[in-house]
Amino acid sequence: MIGSIRGVLAGRMDQSEVLVDVGGVGYRLTVNPSAATTAGAMGSEVFYYVHTHVREDAIMLYGFADESELNCFRALLAAQGVGPSLAMSVLSHLSPSTLTAAVHDDDIDTLCSVPGVGRKTAAKLVIDLKSRLDLVEVASSTASDPGSHSAERSARGEARAALVELGYRPDEIRKVLEGLQAEVGVEELLRLALRELATR
């Protein structure tokens, strides 16, 4: 079982595959498209955390730039009905922190922004991933005041619902809410979000 690879970038097969030369052996890895484009010039040293996926007809290697992506990929694979292709698609559109926050907040609209993920699949993902993703980092900001967690979640949910009703796209809403603190309450949060959206 291969856990990580350090070697020389020997080729880019397409937007989501790279060839890494390790001591004269070329390993073909499926990677996030952003990881493929930022890997550097040919001949430069690269490092990837690796998930080895064994099928009846092939052994596939999936490479990740950091361990949090690998952990999210494995959590997605453990969810019902999710294969490697869909898991990679999710991580190509959502960062680990965004995915974790979406699961934490029951934010189905953010998950639906991933091509191929409908509302039914998104709802199942939220349920399946809650027991698998590490939510400690997301919840750490409210650890000193346990009662604030439900209030923050409610404020973000209400603001998100209001923005959807106003016709804003899920990706627009996600980006603007990520940059705002929810402690101010739903009305102020909505006001700040609308002001930010108006400048874009």
PEZI-V186930 format. One record per backbone hydrogen bond with DSSP energy under -1.0 kcal/mol. NH is the residue of the N-H (numbers start at 1). CO is the residue of the C=O. Records with the same first field share a line. If there is no record, write none. Layout:
NH = CO + CO
This chain:
5 = 48
7 = 46
8 = 21
9 = 44
10 = 19
11 = 19
13 = 17
14 = 17
18 = 29
19 = 11
20 = 27
21 = 8
22 = 25
25 = 22
27 = 20
29 = 18
30 = 61
31 = 16
36 = 32
37 = 33
38 = 34
43 = 9
44 = 41
46 = 7
48 = 5
49 = 64
50 = 3
51 = 62
53 = 60
55 = 58
60 = 53
62 = 51
63 = 30
64 = 49
70 = 66
71 = 67
72 = 68
73 = 69
74 = 70
75 = 71
76 = 72
77 = 73
78 = 74
79 = 76
82 = 79
87 = 83
88 = 84
89 = 85
90 = 86
91 = 87
92 = 88
94 = 90
99 = 95
100 = 96
101 = 97
102 = 98
103 = 99
104 = 100
105 = 101
107 = 102
108 = 106
111 = 107
112 = 108
113 = 110
114 = 111
117 = 114
122 = 118
123 = 119
124 = 120
125 = 121
126 = 122
127 = 123
128 = 124
129 = 125
130 = 126
132 = 129
133 = 129
139 = 135
140 = 136
142 = 139
143 = 140
145 = 142
148 = 145
149 = 146
152 = 148
153 = 149
154 = 150
155 = 151
156 = 152
157 = 153
158 = 154
159 = 155
160 = 156
161 = 157
162 = 158
163 = 159
164 = 160
165 = 161
166 = 162
167 = 164
168 = 163
173 = 169
174 = 170
175 = 171
176 = 172
177 = 173
178 = 174
180 = 177
185 = 182
189 = 185
190 = 186
191 = 187
192 = 188
193 = 189
194 = 190
195 = 191
196 = 192
197 = 193
198 = 194
200 = 197
